[in-house]
């Protein structure tokens, strides 16, 4: 299952994230990308927020019964859009 650049648009991102997790089967993987900026500020009218490293780590803590696959990826890859980068994470639901 994937979710690309959605969480920054919803009012309650934690609740939405937890709903996403419920749809992942045991052994399945959720791949998530979000808009990332070190300030966490919403950089356009369409966004409620951008994410910081701390906010992403907080989301991962909400994923009980999931194992992160690799590290959170929020390095600057030079692909700026409207002043922000994209961050990604992959979580596998435990069997």
C-alpha positions, -999 to 999 in steps of 0.1 A, spaced: 0 0 0 13 35 -7 4 70 3 21 98 -16 21 133 -3 -13 132 13 -8 135 51 3 172 48 -32 180 34 -54 163 61 -66 180 92 -57 152 117 -27 134 102 -21 111 131 -57 97 129 -54 93 91 -21 76 95 -35 51 120 -64 44 96 -39 37 68 -21 12 91 -53 -8 97 -55 -16 60 -21 -32 58 -22 -70 59 3 -90 81 36 -90 62 24 -61 40 42 -29 36 31 7 38 52 32 18 46 68 27 59 100 13 53 134 28 64 170 21 95 178 43 109 211 54 131 217 85 107 244 98 76 222 96 57 252 83 29 249 57 46 264 26 15 267 4 -22 273 9 -30 237 1 -9 223 29 -17 222 66 19 214 74 52 201 61 71 175 81 102 176 102 125 147 112 109 148 147 74 147 133 82 117 111 97 98 140 66 105 160 45 90 133 66 59 133 60 56 170 23 54 164 28 23 142 26 -4 168 31 -38 153 51 -25 124 88 -25 117 105 3 98 123 -10 66 155 10 65 159 45 79 136 74 74 148 92 42 146 129 45 179 139 30 181 168 6 181 151 -28 179 185 -46 143 179 -58 128 210 -43 92 217 -51 77 250 -38 107 252 -13 104 217 3 117 182 -2 100 149 0 106 124 28 97 88 27 94 58 50 84 22 46 68 2 74 61 -36 74 33 -50 94 46 -78 117 32 -113 110 
